[in-house]
Amino acid sequence: MLALLAGMSGLAQAGPLSFNAALDIAERQSPNLASNRAQIQAAQSAAIPAGALPDPKIFAGIDNYPVSGPDRGQLNGDSMTMQKIGVMQEFPNAAKRQARVAVAEASIETAEAQRQVERLKLRRATALAWLNRYYLERKVSLFDSLDKENLLWVDAVRAQVASGRTQIADSVIPKQEAAQLADRRDDLIRDLVKSKANLRRYVGGEADEPLVDALPALDIDAGHLRQHLHRHPELQAFAAATQKAQAEVREAQAMKKSDWGVELAYQRRDPRFGNMVSVQFTFDIPVSPSTRQDPRIAAKQQELYRIDADREAMLRDHTNELENDLADYQSLTRQLERANQTALPLAQQKVDLQYAGYRAGKSDLMAVLAARREIIDQRLKIIDMEAQRAAVAAQLYFAYGGDQQ
């Protein structure tokens, strides 16, 4: 019964795949994000004992055991011979312990920042995969309408041949055109199958569901994107890495300060002499900082410089990428507007004029065919430009825009 109900629930939930639903499913099913969550939990667990004292040590032994003389080999012959048991505790200096806590906390922030970077890449890749499939299906739909137009065109050519206004050989041309359209359709079907496979990487079996025929609203505000460039997750990850590197520098510097420890021992002797208790303190002595601690400090400082340099390089790369994407988006917007308002109407007008001339016997079928191919290419070009602009918009939105808000 439970299996049946689960299957019915799955059937009830199956349906058209929207853009936002694809993003949510991708996040839930992503093995990379699951890996990041495990990394964060590992860092959180490692932070718990970061500032704790080392485990105490228990020791046991014998002091002053005679190996020569009249009392050799005897535990109770000499008053100095004693059996001892005790406990020892080491105390790292406070600066070192505080630095270790800071390193552990920064490791958590670094893991969380890396998860945000991975989430960004996942949502962007899923968005591009969904959009790619959406526009390929638009092209396939266009070819469906072209097939219907081609049937009407066949009837028109047959009528022209029957009336004697055109040559009988022209009756073959619509069939040749239909074969060429079928070849182009097959290419689109191939690309569509590949796009579904790519989308399946992120959403699993949901990729086989039909898509919701509604595009996402991705508002692109150039000023807003430039102002929020520094909030890019990849740049934010450098902030966490910098904090971790700074904490590691402080930890290396704390190695110059002495750690200390304490030992407490109970010593049992022969009943004739009485038992004893002893306390001992130990201190580290950094005898050669120039060859031990200083090189380690210098190495950690160089790591900090490297992180700063890498962040500056990435900031420049993202600034360049942002400006390039904005230029592409603006250019595609203008070209798309011009194609819809000027190029497509003119191509349609040319087809109508050539077809009218052909029906009147004033132009040949090849001129009509050339004009028809032009309008087909123009329609496909418009879909391609829409796809390119949507992809650039998704790139901008998920990297620098509203998705980070």
C-alpha positions as CSV (number, residue, x, y, z in Angstrom):
1,M,0.0,0.0,0.0
2,L,2.8,2.4,0.9
3,A,4.6,1.7,-2.4
4,L,1.3,2.3,-4.3
5,L,0.7,5.6,-2.5
6,A,4.3,6.7,-3.2
7,G,3.8,5.9,-6.9
8,M,0.5,7.8,-7.0
9,S,2.2,10.7,-5.3
10,G,5.0,10.7,-7.9
11,L,2.4,10.7,-10.7
12,A,0.5,13.6,-9.0
13,Q,3.7,15.7,-8.8
14,A,4.7,15.0,-12.4
15,G,4.0,17.8,-14.7
16,P,5.5,20.6,-16.8
17,L,8.9,21.7,-15.6
18,S,9.1,25.4,-15.0
19,F,12.4,27.4,-14.9
20,N,12.3,28.0,-11.1
21,A,11.3,24.4,-10.4
22,A,14.3,23.2,-12.4
23,L,16.6,25.3,-10.2
24,D,15.0,24.0,-7.0
25,I,15.3,20.4,-8.1
26,A,18.9,20.9,-9.1
27,E,19.8,22.2,-5.7
28,R,18.0,19.3,-3.9
29,Q,19.6,16.6,-6.1
30,S,23.1,18.1,-6.5
31,P,25.9,15.7,-5.3
32,N,28.3,18.6,-5.3
33,L,26.1,20.6,-2.9
34,A,25.8,17.5,-0.7
35,S,29.5,17.3,-0.7
36,N,29.7,20.9,0.4
37,R,27.2,20.3,3.2
38,A,29.4,17.5,4.4
39,Q,32.4,19.7,4.2
40,I,30.7,22.4,6.3
41,Q,29.6,19.9,8.9
42,A,33.1,18.5,9.1
43,A,34.5,22.0,9.6
44,Q,31.9,22.7,12.3
45,S,32.8,19.4,14.1
46,A,36.5,20.2,13.8
47,A,35.9,23.6,15.4
48,I,34.5,22.2,18.6
49,P,37.9,21.0,20.1
50,A,39.9,23.7,18.4
51,G,40.6,25.7,21.5
52,A,40.5,22.8,24.0
53,L,43.5,21.7,26.0
54,P,45.4,18.6,25.0
55,D,44.3,15.4,26.6
56,P,46.1,14.8,30.0
57,K,48.6,12.0,30.2
58,I,48.9,9.4,32.9
59,F,52.4,8.1,33.7
60,A,53.8,5.3,35.9
61,G,57.3,4.2,36.7
62,I,60.1,3.7,39.2
63,D,62.5,6.2,40.5
64,N,66.0,5.6,41.8
65,Y,66.0,1.8,41.3
66,P,69.4,0.5,42.5
67,V,71.4,-1.4,39.9
68,S,74.7,-1.8,41.8
69,G,75.8,-1.9,45.4
70,P,74.5,-4.0,48.2
71,D,70.8,-3.0,47.5
72,R,70.9,-3.6,43.8
73,G,67.7,-5.3,42.4
74,Q,65.7,-4.4,45.5
75,L,62.6,-2.2,45.6
76,N,62.6,-1.6,49.3
77,G,66.3,-1.6,50.2
78,D,67.0,2.1,49.6
79,S,65.1,5.0,50.9
80,M,65.3,6.8,47.5
81,T,63.7,3.9,45.6
82,M,60.0,4.6,44.9
83,Q,57.2,3.6,42.6
84,K,55.3,6.5,41.2
85,I,52.1,7.2,39.3
86,G,50.9,10.6,38.2
87,V,49.1,12.8,35.7
88,M,50.6,15.4,33.3
89,Q,48.8,18.3,31.6
90,E,50.2,20.6,28.9
91,F,48.9,24.1,28.5
92,P,49.5,25.8,25.0
93,N,49.8,29.5,25.3
94,A,46.6,31.5,25.1
95,A,47.5,33.2,21.8
96,K,48.0,29.9,20.1
97,R,44.7,28.5,21.4
98,Q,42.8,31.7,20.3
99,A,44.5,31.5,16.9
100,R,43.4,27.9,16.5
101,V,39.8,28.8,17.3
102,A,40.0,31.6,14.7
103,V,41.4,29.2,12.1
104,A,38.6,26.7,12.8
105,E,35.9,29.4,12.6
106,A,37.4,30.7,9.3
107,S,37.4,27.2,7.9
108,I,33.7,27.0,8.5
109,E,33.2,30.4,6.7
110,T,35.5,29.2,3.9
111,A,33.4,26.0,3.4
112,E,30.2,28.0,3.4
113,A,31.6,30.4,0.9
114,Q,32.7,27.5,-1.3
115,R,29.1,26.2,-1.1
116,Q,27.8,29.5,-2.3
117,V,30.2,29.4,-5.3
118,E,29.1,25.9,-6.1
119,R,25.4,26.9,-5.7
120,L,26.0,29.8,-8.1
121,K,27.6,27.5,-10.7
122,L,24.8,24.9,-10.4
123,R,22.0,27.4,-10.7
124,R,23.6,29.1,-13.7
125,A,24.3,25.8,-15.5
126,T,20.8,24.6,-14.8
127,A,19.3,27.9,-16.1
128,L,21.4,27.7,-19.3
129,A,20.4,24.0,-19.8
130,W,16.7,24.8,-19.4
131,L,16.9,27.8,-21.7
132,N,18.8,25.9,-24.3
133,R,16.1,23.2,-24.4
134,Y,13.3,25.8,-24.4
135,Y,14.6,27.6,-27.5
136,L,15.4,24.4,-29.4
137,E,11.8,23.4,-28.9
138,R,10.8,26.8,-30.2
139,K,12.7,26.0,-33.4
140,V,11.1,22.6,-33.7
141,S,7.7,24.3,-33.4
142,L,8.7,26.7,-36.2
143,F,9.5,23.7,-38.5
144,D,6.1,22.3,-37.7
145,S,4.5,25.4,-39.1
146,L,6.9,25.4,-42.0
147,D,5.7,21.9,-42.9
148,K,2.1,23.1,-43.0
149,E,3.2,26.0,-45.2
150,N,5.0,23.7,-47.5
151,L,1.8,21.6,-48.0
152,L,0.0,24.8,-49.1
153,W,2.9,25.7,-51.3
154,V,2.7,22.2,-53.0
155,D,-0.9,22.8,-53.8
156,A,-0.2,26.3,-55.2
157,V,2.6,25.0,-57.5
158,R,0.4,22.1,-58.6
159,A,-2.3,24.6,-59.5
160,Q,0.2,26.7,-61.5
161,V,1.4,23.7,-63.4
162,A,-2.2,22.6,-64.2
163,S,-3.0,26.1,-65.5
164,G,0.1,26.1,-67.7
165,R,1.6,29.1,-66.0
166,T,4.8,27.3,-65.0
167,Q,6.9,24.4,-66.1
168,I,6.0,20.9,-65.0
169,A,9.5,20.4,-63.6
170,D,8.6,23.0,-60.9
171,S,6.4,20.4,-59.3
172,V,9.5,18.7,-58.0
173,I,11.0,21.7,-56.2
174,P,8.5,21.8,-53.3
175,K,9.4,18.1,-52.6
176,Q,13.1,19.0,-52.6
177,E,12.5,21.8,-50.3
178,A,10.5,19.5,-48.0
179,A,13.5,17.1,-47.9
180,Q,15.9,19.9,-47.0
181,L,13.5,21.0,-44.2
182,A,13.4,17.4,-42.9
183,D,17.2,17.4,-42.8
184,R,17.3,20.6,-40.8
185,R,14.6,19.3,-38.5
186,D,16.6,16.1,-37.8
187,D,19.6,18.3,-36.8
188,L,17.3,20.2,-34.4
189,I,15.9,16.9,-33.0
190,R,19.4,15.7,-32.4
191,D,20.3,18.9,-30.6
192,L,17.1,18.7,-28.6
193,V,17.9,15.2,-27.4
194,K,21.4,16.4,-26.3
195,S,19.9,19.3,-24.5
196,K,17.6,17.0,-22.5
197,A,20.5,14.9,-21.6
198,N,22.4,18.0,-20.4
199,L,19.4,19.1,-18.4
200,R,19.1,15.6,-16.9
201,R,22.5,16.1,-15.3
202,Y,20.9,18.6,-13.0
203,V,17.3,17.6,-12.5
204,G,17.3,13.9,-13.2
205,G,14.2,12.3,-14.7
206,E,12.3,15.6,-14.6
207,A,14.2,16.6,-17.7
208,D,11.9,14.5,-19.7
209,E,8.8,16.4,-18.7
210,P,7.5,19.1,-21.0
211,L,8.6,22.6,-20.2
212,V,6.3,25.4,-19.0
213,D,5.8,27.8,-21.9
214,A,6.8,30.8,-19.8
215,L,10.2,32.5,-19.6
216,P,11.6,33.7,-16.3
217,A,11.7,37.4,-15.6
218,L,15.4,38.2,-15.4
219,D,15.7,42.0,-14.9
220,I,19.1,43.3,-15.9
221,D,20.0,46.7,-14.4
222,A,23.6,47.6,-15.5
223,G,24.1,50.1,-12.6
224,H,22.9,47.6,-10.0
225,L,25.1,44.9,-11.4
226,R,28.2,47.1,-11.3
227,Q,27.4,48.2,-7.7
228,H,27.1,44.6,-6.5
229,L,30.0,43.2,-8.3
230,H,32.0,42.9,-5.1
231,R,29.3,40.6,-3.7
232,H,30.0,37.9,-6.2
233,P,30.3,34.6,-4.3
234,E,33.7,33.9,-5.8
235,L,35.0,37.2,-4.5
236,Q,33.3,36.6,-1.1
237,A,35.1,33.4,-0.8
238,F,38.4,35.3,-0.8
239,A,37.2,37.2,2.3
240,A,36.8,33.9,4.2
241,A,40.1,32.6,2.9
242,T,41.8,35.9,4.0
243,Q,40.4,35.5,7.5
244,K,41.7,31.9,7.7
245,A,45.2,33.0,6.4
246,Q,45.3,35.8,9.0
247,A,44.5,33.4,11.8
248,E,47.2,31.0,10.6
249,V,49.7,33.9,10.7
250,R,48.7,34.6,14.3
251,E,49.0,30.9,15.1
252,A,52.5,30.8,13.6
253,Q,53.5,34.0,15.6
254,A,52.2,32.4,18.8
255,M,54.7,29.6,18.3
256,K,57.3,32.1,19.6
257,K,55.6,32.1,22.9
258,S,56.3,29.4,25.5
259,D,53.9,26.6,26.2
260,W,53.9,25.1,29.7
261,G,52.9,22.0,31.5
262,V,52.5,20.6,34.9
263,E,53.1,17.1,36.4
264,L,51.6,15.8,39.6
265,A,53.0,12.4,40.9
266,Y,52.4,10.2,43.9
267,Q,55.5,8.2,44.9
268,R,55.3,5.1,47.1
269,R,58.3,3.8,49.0
270,D,58.9,1.1,51.6
271,P,56.7,1.6,54.7
272,R,59.9,2.3,56.7
273,F,60.5,5.5,54.8
274,G,57.1,6.9,53.9
275,N,55.5,8.0,50.7
276,M,55.9,11.3,48.8
277,V,54.1,13.7,46.4
278,S,55.9,15.8,43.8
279,V,54.9,18.6,41.4
280,Q,56.9,19.6,38.3
281,F,56.4,22.4,35.8
282,T,57.8,22.5,32.2
283,F,58.2,25.4,29.8
284,D,59.1,25.4,26.1
285,I,62.1,27.5,25.2
286,P,62.1,28.8,21.6
287,V,65.9,28.7,21.2
288,S,66.2,29.3,17.5
289,P,63.3,31.4,16.1
290,S,65.2,32.5,13.0
291,T,65.4,28.9,11.7
292,R,62.1,27.6,13.2
293,Q,59.3,30.0,13.9
294,D,60.3,32.9,11.6
295,P,60.3,30.9,8.4
296,R,56.9,29.5,9.3
297,I,55.5,33.0,9.9
298,A,57.0,34.2,6.6
299,A,55.4,31.3,4.7
300,K,51.9,32.1,6.2
301,Q,52.3,35.8,5.4
302,Q,53.2,35.0,1.8
303,E,50.1,32.9,1.6
304,L,48.1,35.9,2.7
305,Y,49.8,38.0,0.0
306,R,48.9,35.3,-2.6
307,I,45.2,35.4,-1.6
308,D,45.1,39.2,-1.9
309,A,46.7,39.0,-5.3
310,D,44.4,36.3,-6.5
311,R,41.4,38.2,-5.3
312,E,42.5,41.3,-7.2
313,A,43.1,39.2,-10.4
314,M,39.6,37.7,-10.1
315,L,38.0,41.1,-9.5
316,R,39.6,42.3,-12.7
317,D,38.4,39.2,-14.6
318,H,34.9,39.6,-13.3
319,T,34.8,43.3,-14.1
320,N,35.9,42.6,-17.6
321,E,33.4,39.7,-17.9
322,L,30.6,41.9,-16.6
323,E,31.3,44.7,-19.0
324,N,31.5,42.2,-21.9
325,D,28.3,40.5,-21.0
326,L,26.5,43.9,-20.6
327,A,27.8,44.9,-24.0
328,D,26.5,41.6,-25.5
329,Y,23.2,42.0,-23.8
330,Q,22.6,45.5,-25.0
331,S,23.8,44.7,-28.5
332,L,21.5,41.6,-28.7
333,T,18.6,43.7,-27.4
334,R,19.0,46.3,-30.2
335,Q,19.5,43.6,-32.9
336,L,16.5,41.7,-31.7
337,E,14.3,44.7,-31.8
338,R,15.5,45.6,-35.3
339,A,15.0,42.1,-36.5
340,N,11.4,41.9,-35.3
341,Q,10.4,45.4,-36.3
342,T,12.3,45.7,-39.6
343,A,14.0,42.6,-41.0
344,L,11.2,40.1,-40.5
345,P,8.4,42.3,-41.9
346,L,10.6,43.1,-44.9
347,A,11.4,39.4,-45.5
348,Q,7.7,38.6,-45.3
349,Q,6.9,41.4,-47.7
350,K,9.4,40.0,-50.1
351,V,7.9,36.5,-49.9
352,D,4.4,38.0,-50.6
353,L,5.6,40.0,-53.6
354,Q,7.6,37.1,-55.1
355,Y,4.7,34.7,-54.6
356,A,2.2,37.2,-56.1
357,G,4.6,37.6,-59.1
358,Y,4.8,33.9,-59.4
359,R,1.1,33.4,-59.5
360,A,0.8,36.2,-62.1
361,G,3.5,34.4,-64.2
362,K,6.0,37.3,-63.8
363,S,8.6,35.6,-61.7
364,D,10.0,32.0,-61.5
365,L,9.7,29.5,-58.7
366,M,13.4,29.8,-57.7
367,A,12.9,33.5,-56.7
368,V,10.0,32.5,-54.5
369,L,12.1,29.7,-53.0
370,A,15.0,32.1,-52.3
371,A,12.7,34.6,-50.6
372,R,11.1,31.8,-48.6
373,R,14.5,30.6,-47.4
374,E,15.3,34.1,-46.3
375,I,12.3,34.4,-44.1
376,I,12.9,31.0,-42.6
377,D,16.5,31.9,-41.8
378,Q,15.3,35.2,-40.4
379,R,12.8,33.5,-38.1
380,L,15.5,31.1,-36.9
381,K,17.9,34.0,-36.5
382,I,15.4,35.7,-34.2
383,I,15.1,32.6,-32.1
384,D,18.9,32.3,-31.9
385,M,19.2,35.9,-30.8
386,E,16.5,35.5,-28.2
387,A,18.3,32.4,-26.9
388,Q,21.6,34.2,-26.8
389,R,20.2,37.2,-25.0
390,A,18.4,34.9,-22.5
391,A,21.7,33.1,-21.9
392,V,23.6,36.3,-21.3
393,A,20.8,37.5,-19.0
394,A,21.0,34.3,-17.0
395,Q,24.7,34.7,-16.8
396,L,24.4,38.2,-15.5
397,Y,21.5,37.5,-13.2
398,F,22.9,34.5,-11.4
399,A,26.4,35.9,-11.2
400,Y,25.9,39.5,-10.2
401,G,22.2,40.3,-10.0
402,G,19.0,39.6,-8.3
403,D,19.7,35.9,-7.4
404,Q,22.3,37.1,-4.9
405,Q,19.6,39.3,-3.2
